[in-house]
Amino acid sequence: MHSYSSNFDLQWISFDLVDKCVRGMKLGKAPGIDGIEAEHLRYAHPRIIVILVILFNAMIIHGVVSSMFGLGIVVPLIKGHNLDNSISENYRGITLSTHISKKF
């Protein structure tokens, strides 16, 4: 897998870069709307890295990304432990994005 070479004349994203990013992902985080967790990418066959490299480079070349990259799940979190949870101002929203879009 480390000898992978794309057929593109230019390659902006390398196997080593994607592999390093996937290995550096924090585990135990909630999945995005696609249901893929960091563990799915970390412990998958190394071919998934090659597929992601091809996908990411194709998205750069063609200037198009998947519509899933713009979707997320908004989850309300209370700002502090001792705040009244019946007041909406005491909440902030976080968006659970897909792990693949985060790596891109």
Secondary structure as a PSIPRED ss2 file (coil, helix, strand):
# PSIPRED VFORMAT (PSIPRED V4.0)

   1 M C   1.000  0.000  0.000
   2 H C   1.000  0.000  0.000
   3 S C   1.000  0.000  0.000
   4 Y C   1.000  0.000  0.000
   5 S C   1.000  0.000  0.000
   6 S C   1.000  0.000  0.000
   7 N C   1.000  0.000  0.000
   8 F C   1.000  0.000  0.000
   9 D C   1.000  0.000  0.000
  10 L C   1.000  0.000  0.000
  11 Q C   1.000  0.000  0.000
  12 W C   1.000  0.000  0.000
  13 I C   1.000  0.000  0.000
  14 S C   1.000  0.000  0.000
  15 F H   0.000  1.000  0.000
  16 D H   0.000  1.000  0.000
  17 L H   0.000  1.000  0.000
  18 V H   0.000  1.000  0.000
  19 D H   0.000  1.000  0.000
  20 K H   0.000  1.000  0.000
  21 C H   0.000  1.000  0.000
  22 V H   0.000  1.000  0.000
  23 R H   0.000  1.000  0.000
  24 G C   1.000  0.000  0.000
  25 M C   1.000  0.000  0.000
  26 K C   1.000  0.000  0.000
  27 L C   1.000  0.000  0.000
  28 G C   1.000  0.000  0.000
  29 K C   1.000  0.000  0.000
  30 A C   1.000  0.000  0.000
  31 P C   1.000  0.000  0.000
  32 G C   1.000  0.000  0.000
  33 I C   1.000  0.000  0.000
  34 D C   1.000  0.000  0.000
  35 G C   1.000  0.000  0.000
  36 I C   1.000  0.000  0.000
  37 E C   1.000  0.000  0.000
  38 A H   0.000  1.000  0.000
  39 E H   0.000  1.000  0.000
  40 H H   0.000  1.000  0.000
  41 L H   0.000  1.000  0.000
  42 R H   0.000  1.000  0.000
  43 Y C   1.000  0.000  0.000
  44 A C   1.000  0.000  0.000
  45 H C   1.000  0.000  0.000
  46 P C   1.000  0.000  0.000
  47 R H   0.000  1.000  0.000
  48 I H   0.000  1.000  0.000
  49 I H   0.000  1.000  0.000
  50 V H   0.000  1.000  0.000
  51 I H   0.000  1.000  0.000
  52 L H   0.000  1.000  0.000
  53 V H   0.000  1.000  0.000
  54 I H   0.000  1.000  0.000
  55 L H   0.000  1.000  0.000
  56 F H   0.000  1.000  0.000
  57 N H   0.000  1.000  0.000
  58 A H   0.000  1.000  0.000
  59 M H   0.000  1.000  0.000
  60 I H   0.000  1.000  0.000
  61 I H   0.000  1.000  0.000
  62 H H   0.000  1.000  0.000
  63 G C   1.000  0.000  0.000
  64 V C   1.000  0.000  0.000
  65 V C   1.000  0.000  0.000
  66 S C   1.000  0.000  0.000
  67 S H   0.000  1.000  0.000
  68 M H   0.000  1.000  0.000
  69 F H   0.000  1.000  0.000
  70 G H   0.000  1.000  0.000
  71 L C   1.000  0.000  0.000
  72 G E   0.000  0.000  1.000
  73 I E   0.000  0.000  1.000
  74 V E   0.000  0.000  1.000
  75 V E   0.000  0.000  1.000
  76 P E   0.000  0.000  1.000
  77 L E   0.000  0.000  1.000
  78 I E   0.000  0.000  1.000
  79 K C   1.000  0.000  0.000
  80 G C   1.000  0.000  0.000
  81 H C   1.000  0.000  0.000
  82 N C   1.000  0.000  0.000
  83 L C   1.000  0.000  0.000
  84 D C   1.000  0.000  0.000
  85 N C   1.000  0.000  0.000
  86 S C   1.000  0.000  0.000
  87 I C   1.000  0.000  0.000
  88 S H   0.000  1.000  0.000
  89 E H   0.000  1.000  0.000
  90 N H   0.000  1.000  0.000
  91 Y E   0.000  0.000  1.000
  92 R E   0.000  0.000  1.000
  93 G E   0.000  0.000  1.000
  94 I E   0.000  0.000  1.000
  95 T E   0.000  0.000  1.000
  96 L E   0.000  0.000  1.000
  97 S E   0.000  0.000  1.000
  98 T C   1.000  0.000  0.000
  99 H H   0.000  1.000  0.000
 100 I H   0.000  1.000  0.000
 101 S H   0.000  1.000  0.000
 102 K H   0.000  1.000  0.000
 103 K H   0.000  1.000  0.000
 104 F C   1.000  0.000  0.000
